[in-house]
Amino acid sequence: MDRLLMFIATGAGSGYLPQAPGTWGTLVGLLLWWPLAGLSLTAYLAVVAALFLVGVASAGAAEKILDRGDPGVVVIDEIVGVLIALTAVPLHPAAPLAGFALFRLFDIAKPFPVGWVDRHLHGGLGIMLDDVAAGLYALLVLHLGLWLLV
């Protein structure tokens, strides 16, 4: 069971790739977005919500398995965060690429409340929620940008 939980938490092992595991995990999320983008909004949000719940459980388990708080190899949070950022964006290649960049920006910069959540909430829920917040920021900016351009 530990192997399955680590497989999920590390984004199919992408968290073990050298240099910037969060970026690799975000890339996995972007690749996962392509087949999900054709779903209805309700189905898409249901998948993201299910991945969030699985992420809370697997990220929390990974902390215990590795005996470290918020281990860098855990990237399920980036996967869910970028999927939030890409909610209801058009299939034009510029939109998901912009969402990817915006999510990484907010995940790294950690504006309030992203940084607060990162510092004050722990365990699987804490690992996931700061990236949810970063994903919501990216979603807002991305959709505002799309609205202004159209």
Secondary structure, 3 states (H helix, E strand, C coil): CHHHHHHHHCCCCHHHCCCCHHHHHHHHHHHHHHHHCCCCHHHHHHHHHHHHHHHHHHHHHHHHHHCCCCCCCCCHHHHHHHHHHCCCCCCCCHHHHHHHHHHHHHHHHCCCCHHHHHHHCCHHHHHHHHHHHHHHHHHHHHHHHHHHHC
